[in-house]
């Protein structure tokens, strides 16, 4: 069996040195106003040195009205570019070919820090106990522009690509989902209408930065909520996005309020937070988005990044060799072991990572910066 995980592959015009992707998560180690800090640079330097082929940064807000968490990285103004460029330079210097993508994010109705968030529709959000205001057409135009300007800044800061965060119930995910999008204008109703804001962001970004700057997207395969996106709809959405020209699609799932519907039965430990399942303690529980990815892969002609409870190298080998994904997204395992890719590539590590899927790292974001709570 080929060790495809060690082979390079392109995403758009950029060559990724192996098939390991650091999937995004918030870090809460930027400054209060979203600037790059020395701690953030060191965090990504360690990741880059660990051997991963591609790093996707944590959620990075494109507008102050879309900030989701305290100390979140920002890309909403030009004076941030020098700090962001210092970050990319460090990754490129110490990562030996590692590429870095900035994840462009707008929280929509899912914000820990905003009192009056906006969303496609005024649908109450029970996790954050907020009813957002419905976006006007002017709000939509301004939001599209914010994403496009963020992409320009990303290119100037020498990121290798951008990723639109359209998963986990954040703003673009809210537009895609019929659960949160009740609009009756050209941005609601049909799948084509719900995809429209993403199409506008994509086309205007290409016009602004050119066709050679790769644009990735992260999307839900299932909202796991009645009335939300299911596999049938996500396949249609993925096909549209692939034809549109996205350089890669990362598949995930859930919205934050799923926590409220699962944690009581599990002794108040969330099964999703929103996308991270706990207790991945056997290989049968790994790669929980794989059944969806297999179907998505049938309808797209763009690389697929699979994330979700992947813990073992032999599982990774099987997924890649069977052609069910092109890249493997790792998040919690790299919080625990940032050098895990090097261990696997060099054959010096255990076949299954140390991460026990307790979600302690995700919980750490509620009180401070991202960390593994089990690591001594």
Secondary structure as GFF3:
##gff-version 3
##sequence-region A 1 376
A	DSSP	three_ten_helix	4	6	.	.	.	ID=ss1
A	DSSP	beta_strand	9	11	.	.	.	ID=ss2
A	DSSP	beta_strand	14	16	.	.	.	ID=ss3
A	DSSP	beta_strand	20	22	.	.	.	ID=ss4
A	DSSP	alpha_helix	38	49	.	.	.	ID=ss5
A	DSSP	beta_strand	54	56	.	.	.	ID=ss6
A	DSSP	beta_strand	60	61	.	.	.	ID=ss7
A	DSSP	three_ten_helix	64	66	.	.	.	ID=ss8
A	DSSP	beta_strand	73	74	.	.	.	ID=ss9
A	DSSP	three_ten_helix	78	80	.	.	.	ID=ss10
A	DSSP	alpha_helix	81	94	.	.	.	ID=ss11
A	DSSP	beta_strand	99	105	.	.	.	ID=ss12
A	DSSP	beta_strand	118	119	.	.	.	ID=ss13
A	DSSP	beta_strand	124	125	.	.	.	ID=ss14
A	DSSP	beta_strand	130	131	.	.	.	ID=ss15
A	DSSP	beta_strand	133	134	.	.	.	ID=ss16
A	DSSP	alpha_helix	137	156	.	.	.	ID=ss17
A	DSSP	beta_strand	161	166	.	.	.	ID=ss18
A	DSSP	alpha_helix	171	176	.	.	.	ID=ss19
A	DSSP	alpha_helix	191	209	.	.	.	ID=ss20
A	DSSP	beta_strand	214	222	.	.	.	ID=ss21
A	DSSP	alpha_helix	231	244	.	.	.	ID=ss22
A	DSSP	beta_strand	248	253	.	.	.	ID=ss23
A	DSSP	alpha_helix	258	262	.	.	.	ID=ss24
A	DSSP	three_ten_helix	264	266	.	.	.	ID=ss25
A	DSSP	three_ten_helix	283	285	.	.	.	ID=ss26
A	DSSP	alpha_helix	290	297	.	.	.	ID=ss27
A	DSSP	beta_strand	303	307	.	.	.	ID=ss28
A	DSSP	alpha_helix	313	321	.	.	.	ID=ss29
A	DSSP	beta_strand	327	330	.	.	.	ID=ss30
A	DSSP	alpha_helix	332	336	.	.	.	ID=ss31
A	DSSP	alpha_helix	340	346	.	.	.	ID=ss32
A	DSSP	alpha_helix	360	364	.	.	.	ID=ss33
###
